[in-house]
Amino acid sequence: MGQRTWNALAALAVLMGPLASSADDLKHLYLCRSPLLAFDFWETLQQLHQKGITITPTIASEVCAGMKAGADPQCIRVEAAKFDVVATGYGGAMAMTDGTTKTWFHNPESAGWVHPQYYVQSLKAK
């Protein structure tokens, strides 16, 4: 893994903040409709970081909100006490579920897809 990737991961630690909140013990992930969209979300965050932009929770939220097909969102923020991997796809992307959220993703048991490096970073940010 190159230095740029590690720098992007470090920047995402800021983005993620602590995943567990002491007040409500909820975590969050930005989940996308497909593995390719999960890669687009991750790549967009990395490109912004490489341009010198500090990745903040607001920036991540704006990137997520901007990922639309017409009026339909392609990525969403999901809060849960726990996330589980239920499948893998293109490039190692992982289909995640919180066990309760049923959304518009292809697998009815899955809340959505994440890039594997984004998921690893989310675990490190605990």
Secondary structure, DSSP 4 states (H G I P E B T S, - for coil): --HHHHHHHHHHHHHH--SS-TTT--EEEEEESSHHHHHHHHHHHHHHHHTT----HHHHHHHHHH-EETTEESEEEEEES--EEEEE-GGG-EEEE-SS---SSSSTT--EEE-HHHHHHHHHT-
